[in-house]
Amino acid sequence: MTDHPDIKRSPLSQSFTADGITVQIEIYQLDGTEGWTLELVDAEGGSIVWQEQFATDAAAFADFTEGLEELGLAKLIEPDDDDLATVH
């Protein structure tokens, strides 16, 4: 049996809707790590996880909002290669 690390979920995690698209914003920290992970989960259960970790949950949320303003929600959940280099 494999042990799974404890996950600390940020209070900034939430459901978010824009342009008729709803995603679950998940911001969490794995037990034993210092960084926070940002993940968007779409209605079909697909997810995009930022490769970088953030010093705080607020920094992770700020990166989401910056990407949202720059690209829009549709591009965040289905980025093309150019978007990946720009955002996450």
PDB file of N, CA, C and O in Angstrom:
ATOM      1  N   MET A   1       0.836  -1.174   0.000  1.00  0.00           N
ATOM      2  CA  MET A   1       0.000   0.000   0.000  1.00  0.00           C
ATOM      3  C   MET A   1       0.888   1.246   0.000  1.00  0.00           C
ATOM      4  O   MET A   1       1.881   1.306   0.725  1.00  0.00           O
ATOM      5  N   THR A   2       0.532   2.218  -0.800  1.00  0.00           N
ATOM      6  CA  THR A   2       1.310   3.442  -0.932  1.00  0.00           C
ATOM      7  C   THR A   2       0.757   4.513   0.001  1.00  0.00           C
ATOM      8  O   THR A   2      -0.450   4.748   0.048  1.00  0.00           O
ATOM      9  N   ASP A   3       1.656   5.159   0.743  1.00  0.00           N
ATOM     10  CA  ASP A   3       1.237   6.279   1.586  1.00  0.00           C
ATOM     11  C   ASP A   3       1.086   7.515   0.721  1.00  0.00           C
ATOM     12  O   ASP A   3       1.926   7.785  -0.136  1.00  0.00           O
ATOM     13  N   HIS A   4       0.035   8.255   0.939  1.00  0.00           N
ATOM     14  CA  HIS A   4      -0.193   9.495   0.212  1.00  0.00           C
ATOM     15  C   HIS A   4       0.121  10.657   1.142  1.00  0.00           C
ATOM     16  O   HIS A   4      -0.244  10.627   2.317  1.00  0.00           O
ATOM     17  N   PRO A   5       0.797  11.686   0.625  1.00  0.00           N
ATOM     18  CA  PRO A   5       1.109  12.828   1.487  1.00  0.00           C
ATOM     19  C   PRO A   5      -0.159  13.591   1.848  1.00  0.00           C
ATOM     20  O   PRO A   5      -1.129  13.622   1.091  1.00  0.00           O
ATOM     21  N   ASP A   6      -0.122  14.201   3.018  1.00  0.00           N
ATOM     22  CA  ASP A   6      -1.226  15.066   3.415  1.00  0.00           C
ATOM     23  C   ASP A   6      -1.209  16.312   2.549  1.00  0.00           C
ATOM     24  O   ASP A   6      -0.147  16.812   2.177  1.00  0.00           O
ATOM     25  N   ILE A   7      -2.388  16.803   2.234  1.00  0.00           N
ATOM     26  CA  ILE A   7      -2.518  17.991   1.400  1.00  0.00           C
ATOM     27  C   ILE A   7      -3.189  19.090   2.213  1.00  0.00           C
ATOM     28  O   ILE A   7      -4.247  18.889   2.809  1.00  0.00           O
ATOM     29  N   LYS A   8      -2.550  20.255   2.221  1.00  0.00           N
ATOM     30  CA  LYS A   8      -3.129  21.441   2.854  1.00  0.00           C
ATOM     31  C   LYS A   8      -3.772  22.260   1.745  1.00  0.00           C
ATOM     32  O   LYS A   8      -3.075  22.766   0.866  1.00  0.00           O
ATOM     33  N   ARG A   9      -5.085  22.394   1.776  1.00  0.00           N
ATOM     34  CA  ARG A   9      -5.828  23.115   0.746  1.00  0.00           C
ATOM     35  C   ARG A   9      -5.981  24.574   1.171  1.00  0.00           C
ATOM     36  O   ARG A   9      -6.348  24.864   2.310  1.00  0.00           O
ATOM     37  N   SER A  10      -5.699  25.478   0.252  1.00  0.00           N
ATOM     38  CA  SER A  10      -5.810  26.911   0.526  1.00  0.00           C
ATOM     39  C   SER A  10      -7.275  27.342   0.595  1.00  0.00           C
ATOM     40  O   SER A  10      -8.115  26.814  -0.134  1.00  0.00           O
ATOM     41  N   PRO A  11      -7.577  28.290   1.459  1.00  0.00           N
ATOM     42  CA  PRO A  11      -8.930  28.865   1.461  1.00  0.00           C
ATOM     43  C   PRO A  11      -9.219  29.664   0.184  1.00  0.00           C
ATOM     44  O   PRO A  11     -10.364  30.045  -0.059  1.00  0.00           O
ATOM     45  N   LEU A  12      -8.189  29.920  -0.633  1.00  0.00           N
ATOM     46  CA  LEU A  12      -8.386  30.612  -1.904  1.00  0.00           C
ATOM     47  C   LEU A  12      -8.882  29.668  -2.998  1.00  0.00           C
ATOM     48  O   LEU A  12      -9.277  30.126  -4.070  1.00  0.00           O
ATOM     49  N   SER A  13      -8.868  28.361  -2.746  1.00  0.00           N
ATOM     50  CA  SER A  13      -9.420  27.391  -3.696  1.00  0.00           C
ATOM     51  C   SER A  13     -10.924  27.643  -3.800  1.00  0.00           C
ATOM     52  O   SER A  13     -11.602  27.882  -2.801  1.00  0.00           O
ATOM     53  N   GLN A  14     -11.427  27.583  -5.037  1.00  0.00           N
ATOM     54  CA  GLN A  14     -12.834  27.927  -5.241  1.00  0.00           C
ATOM     55  C   GLN A  14     -13.297  27.560  -6.640  1.00  0.00           C
ATOM     56  O   GLN A  14     -12.492  27.298  -7.534  1.00  0.00           O
ATOM     57  N   SER A  15     -14.599  27.547  -6.806  1.00  0.00           N
ATOM     58  CA  SER A  15     -15.187  27.403  -8.126  1.00  0.00           C
ATOM     59  C   SER A  15     -15.192  28.786  -8.776  1.00  0.00           C
ATOM     60  O   SER A  15     -15.448  29.790  -8.112  1.00  0.00           O
ATOM     61  N   PHE A  16     -14.906  28.829 -10.086  1.00  0.00           N
ATOM     62  CA  PHE A  16     -14.822  30.106 -10.787  1.00  0.00           C
ATOM     63  C   PHE A  16     -15.457  29.955 -12.159  1.00  0.00           C
ATOM     64  O   PHE A  16     -15.206  28.975 -12.860  1.00  0.00           O
ATOM     65  N   THR A  17     -16.281  30.925 -12.542  1.00  0.00           N
ATOM     66  CA  THR A  17     -16.945  30.901 -13.845  1.00  0.00           C
ATOM     67  C   THR A  17     -16.675  32.197 -14.589  1.00  0.00           C
ATOM     68  O   THR A  17     -16.794  33.287 -14.029  1.00  0.00           O
ATOM     69  N   ALA A  18     -16.306  32.066 -15.875  1.00  0.00           N
ATOM     70  CA  ALA A  18     -16.133  33.215 -16.762  1.00  0.00           C
ATOM     71  C   ALA A  18     -16.417  32.748 -18.178  1.00  0.00           C
ATOM     72  O   ALA A  18     -16.045  31.639 -18.561  1.00  0.00           O
ATOM     73  N   ASP A  19     -17.070  33.587 -18.945  1.00  0.00           N
ATOM     74  CA  ASP A  19     -17.360  33.299 -20.355  1.00  0.00           C
ATOM     75  C   ASP A  19     -18.069  31.958 -20.539  1.00  0.00           C
ATOM     76  O   ASP A  19     -17.829  31.255 -21.520  1.00  0.00           O
ATOM     77  N   GLY A  20     -18.939  31.605 -19.596  1.00  0.00           N
ATOM     78  CA  GLY A  20     -19.687  30.363 -19.691  1.00  0.00           C
ATOM     79  C   GLY A  20     -18.890  29.116 -19.363  1.00  0.00           C
ATOM     80  O   GLY A  20     -19.376  28.005 -19.574  1.00  0.00           O
ATOM     81  N   ILE A  21     -17.681  29.272 -18.851  1.00  0.00           N
ATOM     82  CA  ILE A  21     -16.812  28.151 -18.489  1.00  0.00           C
ATOM     83  C   ILE A  21     -16.629  28.158 -16.972  1.00  0.00           C
ATOM     84  O   ILE A  21     -16.341  29.195 -16.375  1.00  0.00           O
ATOM     85  N   THR A  22     -16.801  26.990 -16.361  1.00  0.00           N
ATOM     86  CA  THR A  22     -16.584  26.870 -14.923  1.00  0.00           C
ATOM     87  C   THR A  22     -15.410  25.944 -14.662  1.00  0.00           C
ATOM     88  O   THR A  22     -15.312  24.863 -15.243  1.00  0.00           O
ATOM     89  N   VAL A  23     -14.527  26.382 -13.785  1.00  0.00           N
ATOM     90  CA  VAL A  23     -13.390  25.569 -13.357  1.00  0.00           C
ATOM     91  C   VAL A  23     -13.322  25.578 -11.839  1.00  0.00           C
ATOM     92  O   VAL A  23     -13.877  26.453 -11.176  1.00  0.00           O
ATOM     93  N   GLN A  24     -12.640  24.599 -11.318  1.00  0.00           N
ATOM     94  CA  GLN A  24     -12.326  24.582  -9.901  1.00  0.00           C
ATOM     95  C   GLN A  24     -10.876  25.008  -9.778  1.00  0.00           C
ATOM     96  O   GLN A  24      -9.987  24.364 -10.335  1.00  0.00           O
ATOM     97  N   ILE A  25     -10.632  26.088  -9.056  1.00  0.00           N
ATOM     98  CA  ILE A  25      -9.273  26.540  -8.781  1.00  0.00           C
ATOM     99  C   ILE A  25      -8.818  25.799  -7.537  1.00  0.00           C
ATOM    100  O   ILE A  25      -9.413  25.940  -6.468  1.00  0.00           O
ATOM    101  N   GLU A  26      -7.763  25.012  -7.677  1.00  0.00           N
ATOM    102  CA  GLU A  26      -7.207  24.275  -6.550  1.00  0.00           C
ATOM    103  C   GLU A  26      -5.811  24.816  -6.263  1.00  0.00           C
ATOM    104  O   GLU A  26      -4.929  24.792  -7.122  1.00  0.00           O
ATOM    105  N   ILE A  27      -5.632  25.296  -5.056  1.00  0.00           N
ATOM    106  CA  ILE A  27      -4.330  25.776  -4.598  1.00  0.00           C
ATOM    107  C   ILE A  27      -4.021  24.971  -3.348  1.00  0.00           C
ATOM    108  O   ILE A  27      -4.766  25.012  -2.369  1.00  0.00           O
ATOM    109  N   TYR A  28      -2.905  24.231  -3.391  1.00  0.00           N
ATOM    110  CA  TYR A  28      -2.611  23.334  -2.282  1.00  0.00           C
ATOM    111  C   TYR A  28      -1.118  23.187  -2.067  1.00  0.00           C
ATOM    112  O   TYR A  28      -0.295  23.517  -2.921  1.00  0.00           O
ATOM    113  N   GLN A  29      -0.807  22.677  -0.888  1.00  0.00           N
ATOM    114  CA  GLN A  29       0.580  22.462  -0.485  1.00  0.00           C
ATOM    115  C   GLN A  29       0.683  21.025   0.025  1.00  0.00           C
ATOM    116  O   GLN A  29      -0.077  20.610   0.900  1.00  0.00           O
ATOM    117  N   LEU A  30       1.628  20.278  -0.530  1.00  0.00           N
ATOM    118  CA  LEU A  30       1.854  18.911  -0.071  1.00  0.00           C
ATOM    119  C   LEU A  30       2.642  18.936   1.227  1.00  0.00           C
ATOM    120  O   LEU A  30       3.547  19.753   1.399  1.00  0.00           O
ATOM    121  N   ASP A  31       2.295  18.038   2.136  1.00  0.00           N
ATOM    122  CA  ASP A  31       2.987  17.935   3.409  1.00  0.00           C
ATOM    123  C   ASP A  31       4.485  17.728   3.163  1.00  0.00           C
ATOM    124  O   ASP A  31       4.879  16.885   2.357  1.00  0.00           O
ATOM    125  N   GLY A  32       5.295  18.489   3.851  1.00  0.00           N
ATOM    126  CA  GLY A  32       6.737  18.362   3.715  1.00  0.00           C
ATOM    127  C   GLY A  32       7.344  19.259   2.648  1.00  0.00           C
ATOM    128  O   GLY A  32       8.560  19.254   2.457  1.00  0.00           O
ATOM    129  N   THR A  33       6.513  20.033   1.947  1.00  0.00           N
ATOM    130  CA  THR A  33       7.030  20.963   0.949  1.00  0.00           C
ATOM    131  C   THR A  33       6.724  22.389   1.389  1.00  0.00           C
ATOM    132  O   THR A  33       5.844  22.622   2.218  1.00  0.00           O
ATOM    133  N   GLU A  34       7.453  23.323   0.828  1.00  0.00           N
ATOM    134  CA  GLU A  34       7.233  24.724   1.184  1.00  0.00           C
ATOM    135  C   GLU A  34       6.388  25.461   0.157  1.00  0.00           C
ATOM    136  O   GLU A  34       5.729  26.443   0.498  1.00  0.00           O
ATOM    137  N   GLY A  35       6.392  25.006  -1.100  1.00  0.00           N
ATOM    138  CA  GLY A  35       5.690  25.718  -2.158  1.00  0.00           C
ATOM    139  C   GLY A  35       4.233  25.331  -2.280  1.00  0.00           C
ATOM    140  O   GLY A  35       3.803  24.275  -1.816  1.00  0.00           O
ATOM    141  N   TRP A  36       3.487  26.215  -2.916  1.00  0.00           N
ATOM    142  CA  TRP A  36       2.071  26.000  -3.190  1.00  0.00           C
ATOM    143  C   TRP A  36       1.890  25.672  -4.666  1.00  0.00           C
ATOM    144  O   TRP A  36       2.566  26.245  -5.520  1.00  0.00           O
ATOM    145  N   THR A  37       0.987  24.759  -4.964  1.00  0.00           N
ATOM    146  CA  THR A  37       0.692  24.333  -6.328  1.00  0.00           C
ATOM    147  C   THR A  37      -0.636  24.939  -6.764  1.00  0.00           C
ATOM    148  O   THR A  37      -1.582  25.026  -5.982  1.00  0.00           O
ATOM    149  N   LEU A  38      -0.689  25.357  -8.032  1.00  0.00           N
ATOM    150  CA  LEU A  38      -1.908  25.895  -8.636  1.00  0.00           C
ATOM    151  C   LEU A  38      -2.383  24.917  -9.695  1.00  0.00           C
ATOM    152  O   LEU A  38      -1.618  24.519 -10.574  1.00  0.00           O
ATOM    153  N   GLU A  39      -3.651  24.533  -9.606  1.00  0.00           N
ATOM    154  CA  GLU A  39      -4.243  23.602 -10.558  1.00  0.00           C
ATOM    155  C   GLU A  39      -5.650  24.083 -10.915  1.00  0.00           C
ATOM    156  O   GLU A  39      -6.406  24.513 -10.044  1.00  0.00           O
ATOM    157  N   LEU A  40      -5.992  24.007 -12.196  1.00  0.00           N
ATOM    158  CA  LEU A  40      -7.358  24.287 -12.651  1.00  0.00           C
ATOM    159  C   LEU A  40      -7.969  22.976 -13.121  1.00  0.00           C
ATOM    160  O   LEU A  40      -7.365  22.250 -13.911  1.00  0.00           O
ATOM    161  N   VAL A  41      -9.168  22.676 -12.635  1.00  0.00           N
ATOM    162  CA  VAL A  41      -9.872  21.459 -13.017  1.00  0.00           C
ATOM    163  C   VAL A  41     -11.139  21.877 -13.749  1.00  0.00           C
ATOM    164  O   VAL A  41     -11.957  22.626 -13.216  1.00  0.00           O
ATOM    165  N   ASP A  42     -11.297  21.374 -15.002  1.00  0.00           N
ATOM    166  CA  ASP A  42     -12.474  21.746 -15.785  1.00  0.00           C
ATOM    167  C   ASP A  42     -13.651  20.823 -15.484  1.00  0.00           C
ATOM    168  O   ASP A  42     -13.520  19.873 -14.713  1.00  0.00           O
ATOM    169  N   ALA A  43     -14.796  21.104 -16.093  1.00  0.00           N
ATOM    170  CA  ALA A  43     -16.035  20.370 -15.826  1.00  0.00           C
ATOM    171  C   ALA A  43     -15.938  18.894 -16.185  1.00  0.00           C
ATOM    172  O   ALA A  43     -16.661  18.074 -15.619  1.00  0.00           O
ATOM    173  N   GLU A  44     -15.057  18.544 -17.118  1.00  0.00           N
ATOM    174  CA  GLU A  44     -14.894  17.156 -17.531  1.00  0.00           C
ATOM    175  C   GLU A  44     -13.869  16.415 -16.671  1.00  0.00           C
ATOM    176  O   GLU A  44     -13.643  15.222 -16.872  1.00  0.00           O
ATOM    177  N   GLY A  45     -13.254  17.106 -15.723  1.00  0.00           N
ATOM    178  CA  GLY A  45     -12.264  16.484 -14.856  1.00  0.00           C
ATOM    179  C   GLY A  45     -10.835  16.618 -15.347  1.00  0.00           C
ATOM    180  O   GLY A  45      -9.910  16.145 -14.688  1.00  0.00           O
ATOM    181  N   GLY A  46     -10.637  17.259 -16.500  1.00  0.00           N
ATOM    182  CA  GLY A  46      -9.282  17.520 -16.990  1.00  0.00           C
ATOM    183  C   GLY A  46      -8.642  18.606 -16.144  1.00  0.00           C
ATOM    184  O   GLY A  46      -9.335  19.451 -15.578  1.00  0.00           O
ATOM    185  N   SER A  47      -7.331  18.581 -16.061  1.00  0.00           N
ATOM    186  CA  SER A  47      -6.689  19.612 -15.244  1.00  0.00           C
ATOM    187  C   SER A  47      -5.411  20.129 -15.879  1.00  0.00           C
ATOM    188  O   SER A  47      -4.748  19.450 -16.663  1.00  0.00           O
ATOM    189  N   ILE A  48      -5.100  21.343 -15.513  1.00  0.00           N
ATOM    190  CA  ILE A  48      -3.850  22.001 -15.872  1.00  0.00           C
ATOM    191  C   ILE A  48      -3.160  22.336 -14.559  1.00  0.00           C
ATOM    192  O   ILE A  48      -3.748  22.984 -13.693  1.00  0.00           O
ATOM    193  N   VAL A  49      -1.910  21.895 -14.407  1.00  0.00           N
ATOM    194  CA  VAL A  49      -1.142  22.165 -13.194  1.00  0.00           C
ATOM    195  C   VAL A  49       0.049  23.027 -13.575  1.00  0.00           C
ATOM    196  O   VAL A  49       0.811  22.682 -14.478  1.00  0.00           O
ATOM    197  N   TRP A  50       0.206  24.134 -12.893  1.00  0.00           N
ATOM    198  CA  TRP A  50       1.358  25.006 -13.122  1.00  0.00           C
ATOM    199  C   TRP A  50       2.600  24.254 -12.677  1.00  0.00           C
ATOM    200  O   TRP A  50       2.599  23.615 -11.625  1.00  0.00           O
ATOM    201  N   GLN A  51       3.653  24.326 -13.469  1.00  0.00           N
ATOM    202  CA  GLN A  51       4.885  23.609 -13.145  1.00  0.00           C
ATOM    203  C   GLN A  51       5.659  24.270 -12.014  1.00  0.00           C
ATOM    204  O   GLN A  51       6.316  23.593 -11.223  1.00  0.00           O
ATOM    205  N   GLU A  52       5.582  25.579 -11.942  1.00  0.00           N
ATOM    206  CA  GLU A  52       6.286  26.266 -10.867  1.00  0.00           C
ATOM    207  C   GLU A  52       5.469  26.195  -9.582  1.00  0.00           C
ATOM    208  O   GLU A  52       4.240  26.127  -9.614  1.00  0.00           O
ATOM    209  N   GLN A  53       6.159  26.212  -8.473  1.00  0.00           N
ATOM    210  CA  GLN A  53       5.482  26.316  -7.187  1.00  0.00           C
ATOM    211  C   GLN A  53       5.592  27.762  -6.719  1.00  0.00           C
ATOM    212  O   GLN A  53       6.499  28.491  -7.120  1.00  0.00           O
ATOM    213  N   PHE A  54       4.668  28.157  -5.878  1.00  0.00           N
ATOM    214  CA  PHE A  54       4.579  29.537  -5.420  1.00  0.00           C
ATOM    215  C   PHE A  54       4.902  29.622  -3.935  1.00  0.00           C
ATOM    216  O   PHE A  54       4.625  28.690  -3.180  1.00  0.00           O
ATOM    217  N   ALA A  55       5.489  30.737  -3.519  1.00  0.00           N
ATOM    218  CA  ALA A  55       5.879  30.929  -2.123  1.00  0.00           C
ATOM    219  C   ALA A  55       4.663  30.983  -1.203  1.00  0.00           C
ATOM    220  O   ALA A  55       4.724  30.544  -0.054  1.00  0.00           O
ATOM    221  N   THR A  56       3.551  31.527  -1.719  1.00  0.00           N
ATOM    222  CA  THR A  56       2.333  31.636  -0.916  1.00  0.00           C
ATOM    223  C   THR A  56       1.127  31.248  -1.767  1.00  0.00           C
ATOM    224  O   THR A  56       1.194  31.237  -2.996  1.00  0.00           O
ATOM    225  N   ASP A  57       0.034  30.934  -1.095  1.00  0.00           N
ATOM    226  CA  ASP A  57      -1.194  30.650  -1.832  1.00  0.00           C
ATOM    227  C   ASP A  57      -1.710  31.902  -2.532  1.00  0.00           C
ATOM    228  O   ASP A  57      -2.306  31.813  -3.605  1.00  0.00           O
ATOM    229  N   ALA A  58      -1.485  33.059  -1.934  1.00  0.00           N
ATOM    230  CA  ALA A  58      -1.900  34.324  -2.551  1.00  0.00           C
ATOM    231  C   ALA A  58      -1.126  34.572  -3.856  1.00  0.00           C
ATOM    232  O   ALA A  58      -1.694  35.080  -4.823  1.00  0.00           O
ATOM    233  N   ALA A  59       0.156  34.217  -3.886  1.00  0.00           N
ATOM    234  CA  ALA A  59       0.948  34.371  -5.112  1.00  0.00           C
ATOM    235  C   ALA A  59       0.424  33.450  -6.209  1.00  0.00           C
ATOM    236  O   ALA A  59       0.399  33.830  -7.379  1.00  0.00           O
ATOM    237  N   ALA A  60       0.008  32.244  -5.837  1.00  0.00           N
ATOM    238  CA  ALA A  60      -0.569  31.316  -6.816  1.00  0.00           C
ATOM    239  C   ALA A  60      -1.862  31.885  -7.384  1.00  0.00           C
ATOM    240  O   ALA A  60      -2.082  31.838  -8.594  1.00  0.00           O
ATOM    241  N   PHE A  61      -2.716  32.420  -6.523  1.00  0.00           N
ATOM    242  CA  PHE A  61      -3.980  32.993  -6.984  1.00  0.00           C
ATOM    243  C   PHE A  61      -3.730  34.216  -7.860  1.00  0.00           C
ATOM    244  O   PHE A  61      -4.425  34.425  -8.855  1.00  0.00           O
ATOM    245  N   ALA A  62      -2.748  35.012  -7.495  1.00  0.00           N
ATOM    246  CA  ALA A  62      -2.403  36.191  -8.298  1.00  0.00           C
ATOM    247  C   ALA A  62      -1.937  35.779  -9.686  1.00  0.00           C
ATOM    248  O   ALA A  62      -2.251  36.455 -10.666  1.00  0.00           O
ATOM    249  N   ASP A  63      -1.193  34.684  -9.789  1.00  0.00           N
ATOM    250  CA  ASP A  63      -0.742  34.207 -11.096  1.00  0.00           C
ATOM    251  C   ASP A  63      -1.932  33.748 -11.929  1.00  0.00           C
ATOM    252  O   ASP A  63      -1.967  33.974 -13.138  1.00  0.00           O
ATOM    253  N   PHE A  64      -2.909  33.104 -11.290  1.00  0.00           N
ATOM    254  CA  PHE A  64      -4.135  32.726 -12.000  1.00  0.00           C
ATOM    255  C   PHE A  64      -4.843  33.960 -12.541  1.00  0.00           C
ATOM    256  O   PHE A  64      -5.213  33.990 -13.715  1.00  0.00           O
ATOM    257  N   THR A  65      -5.039  34.979 -11.707  1.00  0.00           N
ATOM    258  CA  THR A  65      -5.767  36.170 -12.157  1.00  0.00           C
ATOM    259  C   THR A  65      -5.005  36.914 -13.249  1.00  0.00           C
ATOM    260  O   THR A  65      -5.613  37.481 -14.157  1.00  0.00           O
ATOM    261  N   GLU A  66      -3.672  36.915 -13.162  1.00  0.00           N
ATOM    262  CA  GLU A  66      -2.863  37.544 -14.212  1.00  0.00           C
ATOM    263  C   GLU A  66      -3.056  36.809 -15.541  1.00  0.00           C
ATOM    264  O   GLU A  66      -3.247  37.443 -16.579  1.00  0.00           O
ATOM    265  N   GLY A  67      -3.007  35.497 -15.510  1.00  0.00           N
ATOM    266  CA  GLY A  67      -3.233  34.701 -16.711  1.00  0.00           C
ATOM    267  C   GLY A  67      -4.636  34.871 -17.259  1.00  0.00           C
ATOM    268  O   GLY A  67      -4.838  34.910 -18.472  1.00  0.00           O
ATOM    269  N   LEU A  68      -5.606  34.972 -16.359  1.00  0.00           N
ATOM    270  CA  LEU A  68      -6.994  35.182 -16.759  1.00  0.00           C
ATOM    271  C   LEU A  68      -7.150  36.495 -17.510  1.00  0.00           C
ATOM    272  O   LEU A  68      -7.800  36.545 -18.554  1.00  0.00           O
ATOM    273  N   GLU A  69      -6.552  37.561 -16.979  1.00  0.00           N
ATOM    274  CA  GLU A  69      -6.624  38.868 -17.632  1.00  0.00           C
ATOM    275  C   GLU A  69      -5.884  38.878 -18.968  1.00  0.00           C
ATOM    276  O   GLU A  69      -6.334  39.498 -19.931  1.00  0.00           O
ATOM    277  N   GLU A  70      -4.751  38.189 -19.017  1.00  0.00           N
ATOM    278  CA  GLU A  70      -3.916  38.196 -20.208  1.00  0.00           C
ATOM    279  C   GLU A  70      -4.476  37.319 -21.329  1.00  0.00           C
ATOM    280  O   GLU A  70      -4.467  37.715 -22.494  1.00  0.00           O
ATOM    281  N   LEU A  71      -4.964  36.126 -20.974  1.00  0.00           N
ATOM    282  CA  LEU A  71      -5.351  35.153 -21.989  1.00  0.00           C
ATOM    283  C   LEU A  71      -6.829  34.794 -22.022  1.00  0.00           C
ATOM    284  O   LEU A  71      -7.347  34.415 -23.072  1.00  0.00           O
ATOM    285  N   GLY A  72      -7.511  34.907 -20.897  1.00  0.00           N
ATOM    286  CA  GLY A  72      -8.888  34.440 -20.789  1.00  0.00           C
ATOM    287  C   GLY A  72      -8.924  33.004 -20.277  1.00  0.00           C
ATOM    288  O   GLY A  72      -7.938  32.275 -20.377  1.00  0.00           O
ATOM    289  N   LEU A  73     -10.051  32.614 -19.737  1.00  0.00           N
ATOM    290  CA  LEU A  73     -10.172  31.308 -19.099  1.00  0.00           C
ATOM    291  C   LEU A  73     -10.028  30.152 -20.082  1.00  0.00           C
ATOM    292  O   LEU A  73      -9.403  29.142 -19.760  1.00  0.00           O
ATOM    293  N   ALA A  74     -10.599  30.287 -21.274  1.00  0.00           N
ATOM    294  CA  ALA A  74     -10.518  29.201 -22.258  1.00  0.00           C
ATOM    295  C   ALA A  74      -9.070  28.860 -22.594  1.00  0.00           C
ATOM    296  O   ALA A  74      -8.727  27.683 -22.707  1.00  0.00           O
ATOM    297  N   LYS A  75      -8.224  29.861 -22.753  1.00  0.00           N
ATOM    298  CA  LYS A  75      -6.812  29.631 -23.074  1.00  0.00           C
ATOM    299  C   LYS A  75      -6.034  29.083 -21.879  1.00  0.00           C
ATOM    300  O   LYS A  75      -5.043  28.374 -22.055  1.00  0.00           O
ATOM    301  N   LEU A  76      -6.480  29.411 -20.664  1.00  0.00           N
ATOM    302  CA  LEU A  76      -5.799  28.867 -19.495  1.00  0.00           C
ATOM    303  C   LEU A  76      -6.042  27.368 -19.355  1.00  0.00           C
ATOM    304  O   LEU A  76      -5.140  26.624 -18.970  1.00  0.00           O
ATOM    305  N   ILE A  77      -7.254  26.926 -19.666  1.00  0.00           N
ATOM    306  CA  ILE A  77      -7.536  25.497 -19.498  1.00  0.00           C
ATOM    307  C   ILE A  77      -7.181  24.673 -20.725  1.00  0.00           C
ATOM    308  O   ILE A  77      -7.050  23.452 -20.630  1.00  0.00           O
ATOM    309  N   GLU A  78      -7.024  25.320 -21.880  1.00  0.00           N
ATOM    310  CA  GLU A  78      -6.587  24.624 -23.090  1.00  0.00           C
ATOM    311  C   GLU A  78      -5.535  25.463 -23.804  1.00  0.00           C
ATOM    312  O   GLU A  78      -5.773  25.971 -24.900  1.00  0.00           O
ATOM    313  N   PRO A  79      -4.363  25.605 -23.172  1.00  0.00           N
ATOM    314  CA  PRO A  79      -3.325  26.457 -23.762  1.00  0.00           C
ATOM    315  C   PRO A  79      -2.675  25.807 -24.978  1.00  0.00           C
ATOM    316  O   PRO A  79      -2.588  24.583 -25.076  1.00  0.00           O
ATOM    317  N   ASP A  80      -2.222  26.650 -25.901  1.00  0.00           N
ATOM    318  CA  ASP A  80      -1.380  26.137 -26.980  1.00  0.00           C
ATOM    319  C   ASP A  80       0.081  26.318 -26.539  1.00  0.00           C
ATOM    320  O   ASP A  80       0.331  26.838 -25.452  1.00  0.00           O
ATOM    321  N   ASP A  81       1.020  25.907 -27.346  1.00  0.00           N
ATOM    322  CA  ASP A  81       2.427  25.946 -26.949  1.00  0.00           C
ATOM    323  C   ASP A  81       2.910  27.347 -26.589  1.00  0.00           C
ATOM    324  O   ASP A  81       3.683  27.507 -25.644  1.00  0.00           O
ATOM    325  N   ASP A  82       2.463  28.368 -27.330  1.00  0.00           N
ATOM    326  CA  ASP A  82       2.887  29.744 -27.026  1.00  0.00           C
ATOM    327  C   ASP A  82       2.364  30.197 -25.680  1.00  0.00           C
ATOM    328  O   ASP A  82       3.060  30.891 -24.939  1.00  0.00           O
ATOM    329  N   ASP A  83       1.115  29.799 -25.354  1.00  0.00           N
ATOM    330  CA  ASP A  83       0.528  30.197 -24.067  1.00  0.00           C
ATOM    331  C   ASP A  83       1.255  29.539 -22.908  1.00  0.00           C
ATOM    332  O   ASP A  83       1.434  30.165 -21.863  1.00  0.00           O
ATOM    333  N   LEU A  84       1.675  28.297 -23.066  1.00  0.00           N
ATOM    334  CA  LEU A  84       2.386  27.607 -21.994  1.00  0.00           C
ATOM    335  C   LEU A  84       3.672  28.332 -21.634  1.00  0.00           C
ATOM    336  O   LEU A  84       4.025  28.432 -20.459  1.00  0.00           O
ATOM    337  N   ALA A  85       4.361  28.830 -22.624  1.00  0.00           N
ATOM    338  CA  ALA A  85       5.604  29.549 -22.363  1.00  0.00           C
ATOM    339  C   ALA A  85       5.339  30.870 -21.667  1.00  0.00           C
ATOM    340  O   ALA A  85       6.169  31.336 -20.886  1.00  0.00           O
ATOM    341  N   THR A  86       4.204  31.474 -21.936  1.00  0.00           N
ATOM    342  CA  THR A  86       3.883  32.775 -21.369  1.00  0.00           C
ATOM    343  C   THR A  86       3.363  32.682 -19.938  1.00  0.00           C
ATOM    344  O   THR A  86       3.774  33.453 -19.071  1.00  0.00           O
ATOM    345  N   VAL A  87       2.459  31.738 -19.697  1.00  0.00           N
ATOM    346  CA  VAL A  87       1.752  31.730 -18.418  1.00  0.00           C
ATOM    347  C   VAL A  87       2.329  30.744 -17.433  1.00  0.00           C
ATOM    348  O   VAL A  87       2.717  31.128 -16.330  1.00  0.00           O
ATOM    349  N   HIS A  88       2.394  29.501 -17.801  1.00  0.00           N
ATOM    350  CA  HIS A  88       2.825  28.492 -16.845  1.00  0.00           C
ATOM    351  C   HIS A  88       3.602  27.475 -17.595  1.00  0.00           C
ATOM    352  O   HIS A  88       4.082  26.506 -17.006  1.00  0.00           O
TER     353      HIS A  88
END
